[in-house]
Amino acid sequence: MKAGELLSSGINILKSGGVAEPVLNAEILLSQSMGTDRTGVYTRIDDEMPLERSKDFLKLLERKLEFEPVQYIRGYAEFYGRRFIVSKDVLIPRPETELLVEEVIDFCSSMKHPKILDLCTGSGNIAVTLKKEIPGSVVFASDISSSAINIAVSNAKENGIGDGLHFFCADLFSGLHIKKEFDVIVSNPPYIPSAKICSLQFEVSGYEPKIALDGGKDGLDAIKRIIRDAYNYLIEGRMLLLEIDPEQQHAISDIIKMFRMYTGAAFLKDLSGDVRAFRAVKKKSVCNDK
C-alpha cells in the first residue's frame, strides 16, 4: 500500500473513533512510522510502504484511538525549539509554559552567573532550556518523582548539557541545604483542584501523572508552600515565578498579602490573553525574616 493510501485510511480511522484533529494526528503517526517528518510524508506520498511499517502505523493508530497523547506515543515533545523525551512519568511540556522561560531570560539578561532553582521540574524542559539560553547560568532542579528526575537527566544529556545543571529528587525545597542564594525560583507546580481532574480531557486525566496535576482541594497546596518557603532561598530583590491557573489570580493575591514577603507582584498573560503566571520579588527586609 502506498503512503498516501495509508494516510487516508488513518485519517478515516481516527475520525470514526472521535479523535480530535484526525488529519494532524494521522500525519504525525505516519511520519513516525516512516522515520521522517510531516513534510516528508508528502514528499514520499507515492512510496510503497513496507509491510512492517504499515503494521507499525496501525499499532500507533490503535494507541491514539485510546486517546493516548501523541507525545507519549512518539516518546518526545517539542518545547522552545528543542526536543524533550517524555513518558507517562512526566507532564507533557506545553507552549504556554514558554512564558516562564522568556520571563526568566529577560530577568537574568544583565546577570553574569545567575543561580536558578526550578521546582517540580518534570521532564526538565524549563531547567534545560534556561541552562541553554542563559550563558553562565547555574541551574538546580528538583522533583518529588525519581522517575521524572531520570527523564530530566536524560534530557540534559540529549541537549548537550554537561556542567552547571544539577538535578535532585525532593519534595520542593527539602534536601536543599543552601539558602538565600538564588536569583530566580521558577516552577510549574501541580495546580489543578483535586475535584476538577476527572473533568479534564481524557488525554490529560487518563495519561498524565496525577502527582504533577493535583494541587489539592483548591489547587493551591504546592503554590502556598512555594510562596511561603521561597523567601528563605531567594536573594533580596530577586524573582519568584510560578505558572498558575487563570482562576487562581485573586486567591494568590490574598496569599501574597498574608505573607508580606514580596513586592512587585504581577500576573502575566499568555498569547491567548489568559493569566498564566505569577511573578514577585523578595522584599529587602521583613519582620519575619530568619
C-alpha positions as CSV (number, residue, x, y, z in Angstrom):
1,M,0.0,0.0,0.0
2,K,1.2,3.5,-0.8
3,A,1.9,6.1,1.9
4,G,-0.9,8.3,0.6
5,E,-3.4,5.4,0.9
6,L,-2.3,4.6,4.4
7,L,-2.6,8.3,5.4
8,S,-6.2,8.5,4.0
9,S,-7.1,5.2,5.8
10,G,-5.6,6.5,9.1
11,I,-7.5,9.8,8.9
12,N,-10.7,7.9,8.4
13,I,-10.0,5.5,11.3
14,L,-9.2,8.4,13.7
15,K,-12.2,10.4,12.5
16,S,-14.5,7.4,13.1
17,G,-13.0,6.9,16.5
18,G,-13.8,10.5,17.6
19,V,-10.2,11.6,17.8
20,A,-9.7,15.3,17.5
21,E,-7.6,16.7,14.6
22,P,-7.6,13.4,12.8
23,V,-5.6,14.7,9.8
24,L,-2.8,16.2,12.0
25,N,-2.6,13.1,14.2
26,A,-2.5,10.7,11.2
27,E,0.3,12.8,9.6
28,I,2.3,12.7,12.8
29,L,1.9,9.0,13.4
30,L,2.6,8.1,9.8
31,S,5.7,10.2,9.8
32,Q,6.8,8.3,12.9
33,S,6.3,5.0,11.2
34,M,8.2,6.3,8.1
35,G,11.1,7.7,10.0
36,T,10.5,11.2,8.6
37,D,8.7,14.5,9.5
38,R,5.3,15.5,8.4
39,T,6.7,17.2,5.3
40,G,8.5,14.0,4.4
41,V,5.2,12.1,4.4
42,Y,4.0,14.3,1.4
43,T,7.3,14.2,-0.5
44,R,7.0,10.4,-0.3
45,I,3.3,10.1,-0.7
46,D,3.5,7.7,-3.6
47,D,6.1,5.4,-2.0
48,E,5.1,1.8,-1.3
49,M,5.1,1.2,2.4
50,P,6.9,-1.9,3.6
51,L,4.5,-4.3,5.4
52,E,6.3,-3.9,8.8
53,R,6.0,-0.1,8.7
54,S,2.3,-0.4,7.7
55,K,1.7,-2.7,10.7
56,D,3.6,-0.3,13.0
57,F,1.4,2.6,11.8
58,L,-1.8,0.6,12.6
59,K,-0.4,-0.1,16.1
60,L,0.1,3.6,16.6
61,L,-3.4,4.4,15.4
62,E,-4.7,1.9,17.9
63,R,-3.0,3.7,20.7
64,K,-4.4,7.0,19.5
65,L,-7.9,5.6,19.4
66,E,-7.4,5.1,23.2
67,F,-6.8,8.9,23.3
68,E,-3.2,8.5,24.4
69,P,-1.3,11.8,23.8
70,V,0.7,11.7,20.6
71,Q,3.7,12.9,22.5
72,Y,3.7,9.8,24.6
73,I,3.2,7.7,21.5
74,R,6.2,9.3,19.9
75,G,8.2,9.4,23.1
76,Y,9.1,13.1,22.8
77,A,7.6,16.6,22.8
78,E,8.8,20.0,21.4
79,F,9.5,22.9,23.8
80,Y,11.2,26.2,23.0
81,G,12.5,24.7,19.7
82,R,14.0,21.7,21.4
83,R,13.0,18.0,21.7
84,F,12.4,16.5,25.1
85,I,11.9,12.9,26.0
86,V,8.6,12.3,27.7
87,S,6.8,9.3,29.2
88,K,3.8,8.8,31.4
89,D,6.1,9.7,34.4
90,V,6.2,13.4,33.4
91,L,3.8,16.1,32.2
92,I,3.9,16.9,28.5
93,P,5.6,20.3,28.1
94,R,3.2,22.9,26.7
95,P,3.7,26.1,24.7
96,E,2.1,28.3,27.3
97,T,4.9,27.3,29.8
98,E,7.4,29.0,27.4
99,L,6.2,32.3,29.0
100,L,8.1,31.3,32.2
101,V,11.2,30.7,30.2
102,E,11.0,34.1,28.4
103,E,10.4,35.9,31.7
104,V,13.4,34.3,33.4
105,I,15.7,35.1,30.4
106,D,14.6,38.7,30.5
107,F,15.1,39.0,34.2
108,C,18.6,37.5,34.1
109,S,19.7,39.4,31.0
110,S,22.1,41.6,32.9
111,M,23.5,39.0,35.3
112,K,26.8,37.2,34.7
113,H,26.2,34.0,36.6
114,P,22.6,33.8,37.7
115,K,21.6,31.0,40.0
116,I,18.2,29.5,39.2
117,L,16.1,26.9,41.0
118,D,13.4,25.0,39.1
119,L,10.9,23.2,41.3
120,C,8.7,20.4,40.0
121,T,11.0,20.1,37.0
122,G,9.2,17.0,35.5
123,S,10.9,16.4,32.1
124,G,13.4,19.2,32.9
125,N,12.1,21.3,30.0
126,I,12.3,24.5,31.9
127,A,15.7,23.8,33.6
128,V,17.3,22.6,30.4
129,T,16.0,25.4,28.3
130,L,17.2,28.1,30.8
131,K,20.6,26.5,31.0
132,K,20.9,26.5,27.2
133,E,19.5,30.1,26.8
134,I,21.3,31.9,29.7
135,P,25.1,31.8,29.3
136,G,26.9,31.3,32.6
137,S,23.8,30.3,34.5
138,V,23.9,27.7,37.2
139,V,20.6,25.8,37.4
140,F,19.3,23.5,40.2
141,A,16.1,21.4,39.6
142,S,14.0,19.2,41.8
143,D,11.1,16.8,41.5
144,I,9.4,14.5,44.0
145,S,9.4,11.7,41.4
146,S,12.7,9.8,40.9
147,S,11.3,8.6,37.6
148,A,10.9,12.2,36.4
149,I,14.4,13.1,37.6
150,N,15.8,10.2,35.5
151,I,14.0,11.6,32.4
152,A,15.2,15.1,33.1
153,V,18.8,13.9,33.4
154,S,18.4,12.1,30.0
155,N,17.0,15.3,28.5
156,A,20.0,17.3,29.8
157,K,22.3,14.8,28.1
158,E,20.3,14.8,24.9
159,N,20.6,18.6,24.7
160,G,24.3,18.5,25.3
161,I,24.5,19.9,28.8
162,G,27.4,18.9,31.0
163,D,28.2,21.1,33.9
164,G,26.0,23.8,35.5
165,L,22.8,21.9,35.8
166,H,22.0,19.9,38.9
167,F,19.0,17.6,39.4
168,F,17.9,16.2,42.8
169,C,14.9,14.2,43.9
170,A,13.0,16.1,46.6
171,D,9.6,17.4,47.8
172,L,10.1,21.1,46.7
173,F,12.9,22.6,48.8
174,S,13.5,19.6,51.1
175,G,17.1,18.3,50.7
176,L,18.3,21.7,49.5
177,H,20.8,22.9,52.1
178,I,21.8,26.3,50.6
179,K,19.7,29.3,51.4
180,K,19.3,32.9,50.2
181,E,21.5,32.1,47.1
182,F,19.0,32.1,44.2
183,D,18.4,34.8,41.7
184,V,15.3,33.1,40.4
185,I,13.0,30.4,41.7
186,V,10.6,29.2,39.0
187,S,8.1,26.4,39.0
188,N,5.2,24.9,37.0
189,P,3.7,23.2,40.1
190,P,0.6,21.0,40.3
191,Y,-2.3,23.5,40.4
192,I,-5.4,21.7,39.4
193,P,-8.0,21.3,42.1
194,S,-8.5,17.7,43.0
195,A,-12.1,17.6,42.1
196,K,-11.5,19.0,38.7
197,I,-9.0,16.4,37.5
198,C,-11.7,14.0,36.4
199,S,-13.3,16.7,34.2
200,L,-10.1,17.3,32.2
201,Q,-9.7,15.9,28.7
202,F,-9.1,12.1,29.0
203,E,-5.8,12.7,27.2
204,V,-4.7,14.5,30.4
205,S,-6.6,12.8,33.2
206,G,-6.2,9.3,31.8
207,Y,-2.4,9.5,31.0
208,E,-0.5,12.4,32.6
209,P,0.8,11.8,36.1
210,K,-1.7,12.8,38.8
211,I,1.0,13.8,41.2
212,A,2.1,16.5,38.7
213,L,-1.5,17.7,38.2
214,D,-3.2,17.5,41.6
215,G,-2.9,20.8,43.6
216,G,-5.2,19.7,46.4
217,K,-8.7,20.9,47.3
218,D,-8.2,24.4,45.9
219,G,-5.3,23.7,43.6
220,L,-3.0,25.9,45.8
221,D,-1.3,23.4,48.1
222,A,2.1,23.5,46.3
223,I,1.8,27.2,45.4
224,K,1.2,28.2,49.0
225,R,4.3,26.2,50.2
226,I,6.5,27.6,47.4
227,I,5.4,31.2,48.1
228,R,6.0,30.7,51.9
229,D,9.4,28.9,51.6
230,A,10.9,30.6,48.6
231,Y,11.7,33.6,50.7
232,N,14.4,31.6,52.5
233,Y,16.1,30.7,49.3
234,L,16.0,33.9,47.3
235,I,18.4,36.8,47.3
236,E,16.8,40.1,48.2
237,G,15.3,41.8,45.2
238,R,15.3,38.5,43.2
239,M,12.3,36.8,41.5
240,L,9.8,34.1,42.2
241,L,7.8,33.0,39.2
242,L,5.0,30.4,39.1
243,E,2.7,29.0,36.4
244,I,-0.9,29.2,37.7
245,D,-4.5,28.6,36.7
246,P,-6.2,31.8,35.5
247,E,-8.9,31.3,38.1
248,Q,-6.3,31.4,40.9
249,Q,-5.3,35.1,40.5
250,H,-7.4,36.5,43.3
251,A,-6.5,33.7,45.8
252,I,-2.8,34.2,45.1
253,S,-3.1,37.9,45.6
254,D,-4.6,37.2,49.1
255,I,-1.7,34.8,49.8
256,I,0.9,37.4,48.9
257,K,-0.8,39.9,51.2
258,M,-0.9,37.4,54.0
259,F,2.8,36.5,53.9
260,R,4.0,40.1,53.2
261,M,7.4,38.8,52.0
262,Y,7.3,40.1,48.4
263,T,6.8,43.2,46.4
264,G,6.1,44.0,42.7
265,A,3.5,41.2,42.4
266,A,2.2,40.9,38.8
267,F,0.2,38.4,36.8
268,L,1.4,37.6,33.3
269,K,-0.8,36.6,30.3
270,D,-0.1,34.0,27.7
271,L,-0.6,34.5,23.9
272,S,-4.3,33.6,24.3
273,G,-4.7,36.5,26.8
274,D,-5.2,34.3,29.8
275,V,-3.4,34.9,33.1
276,R,-0.8,32.1,33.1
277,A,1.9,33.1,35.6
278,F,2.6,35.0,38.8
279,R,5.7,37.0,39.4
280,A,7.0,38.8,42.5
281,V,10.4,39.8,44.1
282,K,11.7,39.3,47.6
283,K,11.5,42.3,49.8
284,K,14.7,43.6,51.2
285,S,13.6,43.1,54.8
286,V,10.6,41.9,56.7
287,C,9.9,41.3,60.3
288,N,9.7,37.6,60.0
289,D,13.0,37.2,58.1
290,K,15.0,34.4,59.7
